[in-house]
Amino acid sequence: MRRRAQVLLTFTLLLLDAAVIALAFYAAYRVTFALNVGTGPTPDLLAFAPMILAMLVSLISVYFFYKLYHQRRGESRIDELYKLIPATSIGVIVATAIVTVLYRDLEYPRLLLVFIWLFTLLFVALERLLFGALRSLAYARGWGALRVLIVGAGESGIMILEKIRSSPRLGYRPVAFLDDELVGRQVLGLPVVGSPDELGQAVRTLRIDEVIIALPDAPHQQILSIVSKCEDSSVSIKVFPDVFQIMASEVNIGDLSGLPLLAMRDVALRGWRLTLKRTVDLALSGIFLVLVSPFMLLLALLVKLDSPGPALFMQLRMGLDAKPFPIFKFRSMRLDAEKDGPGWTTKDDPRVTRLGKFMRRTSLDEFPQLINVFLGHMSLVGPRPEQPAFVEQFRELVPRYMERHREKAGITGWAQVNGLRGDTSISERTKYDLYYIENWSLWFDFKILILTLLKLFRDRSAY
């Protein structure tokens, strides 16, 4: 059932792409010759049949090689749309080359190619967003669900189970745990049906589609031994890693005069990339400040009317190279909020004002940090800055914590868009911050900014 569903989804997506590409060509044809009014009679659409066919074959082939028909569960739709840009560009170029070589007598305005590229990109992006939403709805209702077996019922296994249950749109159906110490018991309502050594039998008996091994502290030899127990080659096996050693770094293979080396720690943001990031920060923060300045003045007035005290709140935070800087925010708490010292903001915190509760929920209190970005204290995207007292505390408790200060602090970050803000685990935040630092790209920044905007008014972890 699951494989038939996957084949049906892929075939449906391919047909939809073909239909939308043809529609995009027709739209480009109509617009191009509407703009060329008075230059002669409009050629018949059938005269462009070879070009339409070339576009269909070329674009669908390029989409296939870009793995746009390999629908991975959990892949961000933003990443999928990002891959559409180069794939569509290459597809249009290849189709044009084919038509130019094989059909030299076919005359067409060059403007037509521009509109074909533009409309194809737009129409296919909209089609795939709609298709993705419908596919997620079908997954959430149990159609084409993957039966998942989790090896390890400890903290990592529980975290994976909770993540699966909180994301029904991914189409995973947790069936059971395997764990040496809890056989015969239930963990969060899911039965522990055996030990990891019984993986092969459990996969066959429970008709498992995917195995997730959640034993991050297990030695490599044990992981390999568990994997070898599963003889069914059609079953997907994934391993939840020791994230502090693996997740925070993209492992690259280099060499030392012919001797292979694994690069486990590297900083992606350096050299000309620093200049590029600063240029983007300066441009975007300047534009945003101009656009939202009237709204910020209104918000400042509302803060003054809501509770006594200044509208702006300034606090010392630790940024690049662990150097302190003053961070600006709209005041969302009473003036005496920190009379007993700094502390985390918790849910229904009595120190938060009425307006402050709304501002923190919608992140409006952080708008003045655009001034910090413009002045160079912060970046739009980066690890969130902490107070000096907390930094001294966390550097002793969390491995590699100070490495997050290798880059400028940010208004938003990879940890925040993954729900890790407010009173959440510092260890988890640090893992995401290190991953961002060591895998930075300009597209990664834009992706985080887009996700931040999408989550702006529906982030449950903000209070």
Contacts in CASP RR format, 6 or more apart in sequence:
PFRMAT RR
TARGET T0000
AUTHOR 0000-0000-0000
METHOD contacts of the structure
MODEL  1
MRRRAQVLLTFTLLLLDAAVIALAFYAAYRVTFALNVGTGPTPDLLAFAP
MILAMLVSLISVYFFYKLYHQRRGESRIDELYKLIPATSIGVIVATAIVT
VLYRDLEYPRLLLVFIWLFTLLFVALERLLFGALRSLAYARGWGALRVLI
VGAGESGIMILEKIRSSPRLGYRPVAFLDDELVGRQVLGLPVVGSPDELG
QAVRTLRIDEVIIALPDAPHQQILSIVSKCEDSSVSIKVFPDVFQIMASE
VNIGDLSGLPLLAMRDVALRGWRLTLKRTVDLALSGIFLVLVSPFMLLLA
LLVKLDSPGPALFMQLRMGLDAKPFPIFKFRSMRLDAEKDGPGWTTKDDP
RVTRLGKFMRRTSLDEFPQLINVFLGHMSLVGPRPEQPAFVEQFRELVPR
YMERHREKAGITGWAQVNGLRGDTSISERTKYDLYYIENWSLWFDFKILI
LTLLKLFRDRSAY
1 144 0 8 1.000
2 144 0 8 1.000
2 145 0 8 1.000
2 146 0 8 1.000
2 147 0 8 1.000
2 209 0 8 1.000
5 143 0 8 1.000
5 144 0 8 1.000
6 71 0 8 1.000
6 144 0 8 1.000
9 71 0 8 1.000
9 135 0 8 1.000
10 69 0 8 1.000
10 71 0 8 1.000
12 131 0 8 1.000
13 69 0 8 1.000
13 71 0 8 1.000
13 128 0 8 1.000
13 131 0 8 1.000
14 60 0 8 1.000
14 69 0 8 1.000
16 127 0 8 1.000
16 131 0 8 1.000
17 59 0 8 1.000
17 60 0 8 1.000
17 63 0 8 1.000
17 124 0 8 1.000
17 127 0 8 1.000
18 56 0 8 1.000
18 60 0 8 1.000
20 120 0 8 1.000
20 123 0 8 1.000
20 124 0 8 1.000
20 127 0 8 1.000
21 55 0 8 1.000
21 56 0 8 1.000
21 59 0 8 1.000
21 60 0 8 1.000
21 120 0 8 1.000
21 123 0 8 1.000
21 124 0 8 1.000
22 52 0 8 1.000
22 56 0 8 1.000
23 123 0 8 1.000
24 116 0 8 1.000
24 119 0 8 1.000
24 120 0 8 1.000
24 122 0 8 1.000
24 123 0 8 1.000
24 124 0 8 1.000
25 48 0 8 1.000
25 51 0 8 1.000
25 52 0 8 1.000
25 55 0 8 1.000
25 116 0 8 1.000
25 119 0 8 1.000
25 120 0 8 1.000
26 45 0 8 1.000
27 115 0 8 1.000
27 119 0 8 1.000
27 123 0 8 1.000
28 112 0 8 1.000
28 115 0 8 1.000
28 116 0 8 1.000
28 118 0 8 1.000
28 119 0 8 1.000
28 120 0 8 1.000
29 45 0 8 1.000
29 48 0 8 1.000
29 112 0 8 1.000
31 115 0 8 1.000
31 119 0 8 1.000
32 109 0 8 1.000
32 111 0 8 1.000
32 112 0 8 1.000
32 115 0 8 1.000
33 42 0 8 1.000
33 43 0 8 1.000
33 109 0 8 1.000
35 111 0 8 1.000
36 109 0 8 1.000
36 111 0 8 1.000
47 106 0 8 1.000
48 106 0 8 1.000
48 108 0 8 1.000
50 99 0 8 1.000
50 102 0 8 1.000
50 103 0 8 1.000
50 106 0 8 1.000
51 95 0 8 1.000
51 99 0 8 1.000
51 103 0 8 1.000
51 106 0 8 1.000
51 108 0 8 1.000
54 95 0 8 1.000
54 96 0 8 1.000
54 98 0 8 1.000
54 99 0 8 1.000
55 91 0 8 1.000
55 92 0 8 1.000
55 95 0 8 1.000
55 116 0 8 1.000
55 120 0 8 1.000
57 95 0 8 1.000
58 91 0 8 1.000
58 92 0 8 1.000
58 94 0 8 1.000
58 95 0 8 1.000
58 98 0 8 1.000
59 87 0 8 1.000
59 88 0 8 1.000
59 91 0 8 1.000
59 92 0 8 1.000
59 95 0 8 1.000
59 120 0 8 1.000
61 91 0 8 1.000
62 87 0 8 1.000
62 88 0 8 1.000
62 90 0 8 1.000
62 91 0 8 1.000
62 94 0 8 1.000
63 69 0 8 1.000
63 87 0 8 1.000
66 83 0 8 1.000
66 86 0 8 1.000
66 87 0 8 1.000
67 83 0 8 1.000
68 80 0 8 1.000
68 83 0 8 1.000
68 84 0 8 1.000
68 87 0 8 1.000
71 135 0 8 1.000
73 139 0 8 1.000
73 146 0 8 1.000
73 170 0 8 1.000
73 171 0 8 1.000
73 172 0 8 1.000
74 167 0 8 1.000
74 170 0 8 1.000
76 447 0 8 1.000
76 451 0 8 1.000
77 128 0 8 1.000
77 129 0 8 1.000
77 132 0 8 1.000
78 447 0 8 1.000
78 450 0 8 1.000
78 451 0 8 1.000
79 447 0 8 1.000
80 128 0 8 1.000
81 125 0 8 1.000
81 128 0 8 1.000
81 129 0 8 1.000
82 443 0 8 1.000
82 447 0 8 1.000
84 121 0 8 1.000
84 124 0 8 1.000
84 125 0 8 1.000
84 128 0 8 1.000
85 121 0 8 1.000
88 117 0 8 1.000
88 120 0 8 1.000
88 121 0 8 1.000
88 124 0 8 1.000
89 117 0 8 1.000
92 113 0 8 1.000
92 116 0 8 1.000
92 117 0 8 1.000
92 120 0 8 1.000
96 113 0 8 1.000
99 106 0 8 1.000
136 169 0 8 1.000
136 170 0 8 1.000
137 169 0 8 1.000
138 144 0 8 1.000
139 145 0 8 1.000
139 168 0 8 1.000
139 169 0 8 1.000
139 170 0 8 1.000
139 171 0 8 1.000
140 168 0 8 1.000
140 169 0 8 1.000
140 171 0 8 1.000
142 171 0 8 1.000
142 173 0 8 1.000
144 171 0 8 1.000
145 171 0 8 1.000
145 172 0 8 1.000
145 173 0 8 1.000
146 171 0 8 1.000
146 172 0 8 1.000
146 173 0 8 1.000
146 209 0 8 1.000
146 210 0 8 1.000
147 173 0 8 1.000
147 175 0 8 1.000
147 206 0 8 1.000
147 207 0 8 1.000
147 208 0 8 1.000
147 209 0 8 1.000
147 210 0 8 1.000
148 164 0 8 1.000
148 172 0 8 1.000
148 173 0 8 1.000
148 174 0 8 1.000
148 175 0 8 1.000
148 208 0 8 1.000
148 209 0 8 1.000
148 210 0 8 1.000
148 211 0 8 1.000
148 212 0 8 1.000
149 175 0 8 1.000
149 176 0 8 1.000
149 177 0 8 1.000
149 178 0 8 1.000
149 199 0 8 1.000
149 202 0 8 1.000
149 203 0 8 1.000
149 206 0 8 1.000
149 208 0 8 1.000
149 210 0 8 1.000
149 211 0 8 1.000
149 212 0 8 1.000
150 157 0 8 1.000
150 160 0 8 1.000
150 161 0 8 1.000
150 174 0 8 1.000
150 176 0 8 1.000
150 177 0 8 1.000
150 178 0 8 1.000
150 190 0 8 1.000
150 211 0 8 1.000
150 212 0 8 1.000
150 214 0 8 1.000
151 177 0 8 1.000
151 178 0 8 1.000
151 179 0 8 1.000
151 196 0 8 1.000
151 199 0 8 1.000
151 211 0 8 1.000
151 212 0 8 1.000
151 213 0 8 1.000
151 214 0 8 1.000
151 215 0 8 1.000
151 226 0 8 1.000
152 177 0 8 1.000
152 178 0 8 1.000
152 179 0 8 1.000
152 196 0 8 1.000
152 213 0 8 1.000
152 214 0 8 1.000
152 215 0 8 1.000
153 177 0 8 1.000
153 178 0 8 1.000
153 179 0 8 1.000
153 182 0 8 1.000
153 187 0 8 1.000
153 192 0 8 1.000
154 179 0 8 1.000
154 187 0 8 1.000
154 214 0 8 1.000
156 214 0 8 1.000
156 215 0 8 1.000
156 216 0 8 1.000
156 240 0 8 1.000
157 177 0 8 1.000
157 212 0 8 1.000
157 214 0 8 1.000
157 240 0 8 1.000
158 187 0 8 1.000
158 188 0 8 1.000
159 214 0 8 1.000
160 212 0 8 1.000
160 214 0 8 1.000
160 240 0 8 1.000
161 174 0 8 1.000
161 187 0 8 1.000
161 188 0 8 1.000
161 190 0 8 1.000
162 188 0 8 1.000
164 170 0 8 1.000
164 172 0 8 1.000
164 174 0 8 1.000
165 174 0 8 1.000
172 210 0 8 1.000
174 190 0 8 1.000
175 190 0 8 1.000
175 206 0 8 1.000
175 208 0 8 1.000
176 190 0 8 1.000
176 191 0 8 1.000
176 192 0 8 1.000
176 193 0 8 1.000
176 202 0 8 1.000
176 206 0 8 1.000
177 187 0 8 1.000
177 190 0 8 1.000
177 191 0 8 1.000
177 192 0 8 1.000
177 193 0 8 1.000
178 192 0 8 1.000
178 193 0 8 1.000
178 194 0 8 1.000
178 195 0 8 1.000
178 196 0 8 1.000
178 198 0 8 1.000
178 199 0 8 1.000
178 202 0 8 1.000
179 187 0 8 1.000
179 192 0 8 1.000
179 194 0 8 1.000
179 195 0 8 1.000
179 196 0 8 1.000
180 195 0 8 1.000
180 196 0 8 1.000
182 192 0 8 1.000
183 192 0 8 1.000
183 193 0 8 1.000
183 194 0 8 1.000
183 195 0 8 1.000
184 191 0 8 1.000
184 192 0 8 1.000
184 193 0 8 1.000
184 194 0 8 1.000
185 191 0 8 1.000
185 192 0 8 1.000
186 192 0 8 1.000
193 202 0 8 1.000
193 206 0 8 1.000
194 202 0 8 1.000
196 215 0 8 1.000
196 226 0 8 1.000
196 229 0 8 1.000
197 226 0 8 1.000
197 229 0 8 1.000
198 229 0 8 1.000
199 211 0 8 1.000
199 226 0 8 1.000
199 229 0 8 1.000
199 230 0 8 1.000
200 229 0 8 1.000
200 230 0 8 1.000
200 231 0 8 1.000
200 232 0 8 1.000
202 208 0 8 1.000
203 211 0 8 1.000
203 230 0 8 1.000
203 232 0 8 1.000
203 235 0 8 1.000
204 232 0 8 1.000
208 235 0 8 1.000
209 235 0 8 1.000
209 236 0 8 1.000
210 235 0 8 1.000
210 236 0 8 1.000
210 237 0 8 1.000
210 238 0 8 1.000
211 230 0 8 1.000
211 235 0 8 1.000
211 236 0 8 1.000
211 237 0 8 1.000
211 238 0 8 1.000
212 238 0 8 1.000
212 239 0 8 1.000
212 240 0 8 1.000
213 223 0 8 1.000
213 226 0 8 1.000
213 227 0 8 1.000
213 237 0 8 1.000
213 238 0 8 1.000
213 239 0 8 1.000
213 240 0 8 1.000
214 240 0 8 1.000
215 222 0 8 1.000
215 223 0 8 1.000
215 226 0 8 1.000
215 240 0 8 1.000
216 240 0 8 1.000
216 241 0 8 1.000
216 242 0 8 1.000
216 243 0 8 1.000
217 242 0 8 1.000
223 239 0 8 1.000
227 237 0 8 1.000
230 237 0 8 1.000
241 247 0 8 1.000
243 431 0 8 1.000
244 399 0 8 1.000
244 400 0 8 1.000
244 431 0 8 1.000
245 264 0 8 1.000
247 431 0 8 1.000
247 434 0 8 1.000
247 435 0 8 1.000
248 400 0 8 1.000
248 431 0 8 1.000
248 434 0 8 1.000
248 435 0 8 1.000
248 438 0 8 1.000
249 263 0 8 1.000
249 264 0 8 1.000
249 265 0 8 1.000
249 266 0 8 1.000
249 434 0 8 1.000
249 435 0 8 1.000
249 438 0 8 1.000
250 266 0 8 1.000
250 438 0 8 1.000
250 439 0 8 1.000
251 262 0 8 1.000
251 263 0 8 1.000
251 264 0 8 1.000
252 262 0 8 1.000
252 263 0 8 1.000
252 266 0 8 1.000
253 260 0 8 1.000
253 261 0 8 1.000
253 262 0 8 1.000
253 263 0 8 1.000
254 260 0 8 1.000
254 261 0 8 1.000
254 262 0 8 1.000
254 263 0 8 1.000
255 261 0 8 1.000
265 438 0 8 1.000
266 438 0 8 1.000
267 406 0 8 1.000
267 437 0 8 1.000
267 438 0 8 1.000
268 437 0 8 1.000
268 438 0 8 1.000
268 439 0 8 1.000
268 440 0 8 1.000
268 441 0 8 1.000
269 277 0 8 1.000
269 407 0 8 1.000
269 437 0 8 1.000
269 440 0 8 1.000
273 440 0 8 1.000
273 442 0 8 1.000
276 442 0 8 1.000
277 379 0 8 1.000
277 440 0 8 1.000
277 442 0 8 1.000
277 445 0 8 1.000
278 376 0 8 1.000
278 379 0 8 1.000
280 380 0 8 1.000
280 442 0 8 1.000
280 445 0 8 1.000
281 373 0 8 1.000
281 374 0 8 1.000
281 376 0 8 1.000
281 379 0 8 1.000
281 380 0 8 1.000
282 373 0 8 1.000
282 374 0 8 1.000
284 380 0 8 1.000
285 370 0 8 1.000
285 371 0 8 1.000
285 373 0 8 1.000
285 374 0 8 1.000
285 380 0 8 1.000
286 370 0 8 1.000
286 374 0 8 1.000
288 370 0 8 1.000
289 370 0 8 1.000
289 371 0 8 1.000
289 374 0 8 1.000
292 367 0 8 1.000
292 370 0 8 1.000
295 367 0 8 1.000
296 367 0 8 1.000
296 368 0 8 1.000
299 311 0 8 1.000
299 330 0 8 1.000
299 359 0 8 1.000
299 364 0 8 1.000
299 367 0 8 1.000
300 311 0 8 1.000
300 312 0 8 1.000
300 330 0 8 1.000
301 311 0 8 1.000
302 355 0 8 1.000
303 311 0 8 1.000
303 330 0 8 1.000
303 331 0 8 1.000
303 355 0 8 1.000
303 356 0 8 1.000
304 310 0 8 1.000
304 311 0 8 1.000
306 353 0 8 1.000
306 354 0 8 1.000
306 355 0 8 1.000
306 356 0 8 1.000
307 331 0 8 1.000
307 334 0 8 1.000
307 335 0 8 1.000
307 353 0 8 1.000
307 354 0 8 1.000
307 355 0 8 1.000
308 335 0 8 1.000
309 331 0 8 1.000
309 335 0 8 1.000
310 331 0 8 1.000
311 330 0 8 1.000
311 331 0 8 1.000
312 328 0 8 1.000
312 329 0 8 1.000
312 330 0 8 1.000
312 331 0 8 1.000
312 368 0 8 1.000
313 328 0 8 1.000
313 329 0 8 1.000
313 330 0 8 1.000
313 331 0 8 1.000
313 332 0 8 1.000
313 333 0 8 1.000
314 326 0 8 1.000
314 327 0 8 1.000
314 328 0 8 1.000
314 329 0 8 1.000
315 326 0 8 1.000
315 327 0 8 1.000
315 329 0 8 1.000
315 387 0 8 1.000
316 324 0 8 1.000
316 325 0 8 1.000
316 326 0 8 1.000
316 327 0 8 1.000
316 387 0 8 1.000
316 388 0 8 1.000
317 324 0 8 1.000
317 325 0 8 1.000
317 326 0 8 1.000
317 327 0 8 1.000
317 385 0 8 1.000
317 386 0 8 1.000
317 387 0 8 1.000
317 388 0 8 1.000
317 409 0 8 1.000
318 324 0 8 1.000
318 325 0 8 1.000
318 385 0 8 1.000
318 386 0 8 1.000
318 387 0 8 1.000
318 388 0 8 1.000
318 391 0 8 1.000
318 405 0 8 1.000
318 409 0 8 1.000
319 325 0 8 1.000
319 377 0 8 1.000
319 378 0 8 1.000
319 385 0 8 1.000
319 405 0 8 1.000
319 408 0 8 1.000
319 409 0 8 1.000
320 405 0 8 1.000
320 406 0 8 1.000
320 407 0 8 1.000
320 408 0 8 1.000
320 409 0 8 1.000
321 405 0 8 1.000
321 406 0 8 1.000
322 391 0 8 1.000
322 402 0 8 1.000
322 405 0 8 1.000
324 388 0 8 1.000
325 372 0 8 1.000
325 377 0 8 1.000
325 378 0 8 1.000
325 385 0 8 1.000
326 377 0 8 1.000
327 369 0 8 1.000
327 372 0 8 1.000
327 377 0 8 1.000
327 378 0 8 1.000
327 385 0 8 1.000
328 368 0 8 1.000
328 369 0 8 1.000
328 371 0 8 1.000
328 372 0 8 1.000
329 365 0 8 1.000
329 366 0 8 1.000
329 368 0 8 1.000
329 369 0 8 1.000
330 356 0 8 1.000
330 359 0 8 1.000
330 364 0 8 1.000
330 365 0 8 1.000
330 366 0 8 1.000
330 367 0 8 1.000
330 368 0 8 1.000
331 353 0 8 1.000
331 365 0 8 1.000
332 352 0 8 1.000
332 353 0 8 1.000
332 355 0 8 1.000
332 356 0 8 1.000
332 357 0 8 1.000
332 359 0 8 1.000
332 360 0 8 1.000
332 365 0 8 1.000
333 345 0 8 1.000
333 349 0 8 1.000
333 351 0 8 1.000
333 352 0 8 1.000
333 353 0 8 1.000
333 356 0 8 1.000
334 351 0 8 1.000
334 353 0 8 1.000
337 351 0 8 1.000
342 387 0 8 1.000
342 389 0 8 1.000
342 390 0 8 1.000
344 422 0 8 1.000
344 423 0 8 1.000
345 351 0 8 1.000
345 352 0 8 1.000
345 360 0 8 1.000
345 422 0 8 1.000
345 423 0 8 1.000
345 463 0 8 1.000
346 423 0 8 1.000
346 463 0 8 1.000
347 423 0 8 1.000
347 463 0 8 1.000
348 463 0 8 1.000
349 463 0 8 1.000
352 360 0 8 1.000
352 463 0 8 1.000
356 365 0 8 1.000
357 463 0 8 1.000
358 364 0 8 1.000
359 365 0 8 1.000
360 462 0 8 1.000
360 463 0 8 1.000
361 457 0 8 1.000
361 459 0 8 1.000
361 462 0 8 1.000
361 463 0 8 1.000
362 456 0 8 1.000
362 457 0 8 1.000
362 462 0 8 1.000
363 456 0 8 1.000
363 459 0 8 1.000
363 462 0 8 1.000
366 411 0 8 1.000
369 378 0 8 1.000
369 410 0 8 1.000
369 411 0 8 1.000
370 411 0 8 1.000
372 378 0 8 1.000
372 411 0 8 1.000
373 379 0 8 1.000
373 380 0 8 1.000
373 410 0 8 1.000
373 411 0 8 1.000
376 408 0 8 1.000
377 408 0 8 1.000
377 409 0 8 1.000
378 385 0 8 1.000
378 408 0 8 1.000
378 409 0 8 1.000
378 410 0 8 1.000
378 411 0 8 1.000
379 407 0 8 1.000
379 408 0 8 1.000
379 409 0 8 1.000
379 410 0 8 1.000
379 411 0 8 1.000
380 410 0 8 1.000
380 411 0 8 1.000
380 412 0 8 1.000
380 445 0 8 1.000
380 449 0 8 1.000
381 410 0 8 1.000
381 411 0 8 1.000
381 412 0 8 1.000
381 413 0 8 1.000
381 414 0 8 1.000
381 436 0 8 1.000
381 444 0 8 1.000
381 445 0 8 1.000
381 448 0 8 1.000
381 449 0 8 1.000
382 407 0 8 1.000
382 408 0 8 1.000
382 409 0 8 1.000
382 410 0 8 1.000
382 412 0 8 1.000
382 413 0 8 1.000
382 414 0 8 1.000
382 433 0 8 1.000
382 436 0 8 1.000
383 404 0 8 1.000
383 405 0 8 1.000
383 407 0 8 1.000
383 409 0 8 1.000
383 410 0 8 1.000
383 413 0 8 1.000
383 415 0 8 1.000
383 429 0 8 1.000
383 433 0 8 1.000
383 436 0 8 1.000
383 437 0 8 1.000
384 409 0 8 1.000
384 410 0 8 1.000
384 412 0 8 1.000
384 413 0 8 1.000
384 415 0 8 1.000
384 416 0 8 1.000
384 421 0 8 1.000
384 429 0 8 1.000
385 409 0 8 1.000
385 410 0 8 1.000
386 394 0 8 1.000
391 401 0 8 1.000
391 402 0 8 1.000
394 401 0 8 1.000
394 426 0 8 1.000
394 430 0 8 1.000
395 401 0 8 1.000
395 402 0 8 1.000
397 426 0 8 1.000
398 426 0 8 1.000
398 427 0 8 1.000
398 430 0 8 1.000
400 430 0 8 1.000
400 434 0 8 1.000
401 426 0 8 1.000
401 430 0 8 1.000
403 434 0 8 1.000
403 437 0 8 1.000
404 430 0 8 1.000
404 433 0 8 1.000
404 434 0 8 1.000
404 437 0 8 1.000
406 437 0 8 1.000
407 437 0 8 1.000
407 440 0 8 1.000
412 448 0 8 1.000
412 449 0 8 1.000
412 452 0 8 1.000
413 432 0 8 1.000
413 433 0 8 1.000
413 436 0 8 1.000
413 448 0 8 1.000
413 452 0 8 1.000
414 432 0 8 1.000
414 433 0 8 1.000
414 435 0 8 1.000
414 436 0 8 1.000
414 444 0 8 1.000
414 448 0 8 1.000
415 421 0 8 1.000
415 428 0 8 1.000
415 429 0 8 1.000
415 432 0 8 1.000
415 433 0 8 1.000
415 436 0 8 1.000
416 452 0 8 1.000
417 448 0 8 1.000
417 451 0 8 1.000
417 452 0 8 1.000
417 455 0 8 1.000
418 432 0 8 1.000
419 455 0 8 1.000
419 459 0 8 1.000
419 461 0 8 1.000
420 428 0 8 1.000
420 429 0 8 1.000
420 432 0 8 1.000
420 461 0 8 1.000
421 459 0 8 1.000
421 461 0 8 1.000
421 462 0 8 1.000
422 461 0 8 1.000
422 462 0 8 1.000
422 463 0 8 1.000
424 461 0 8 1.000
436 444 0 8 1.000
436 448 0 8 1.000
END
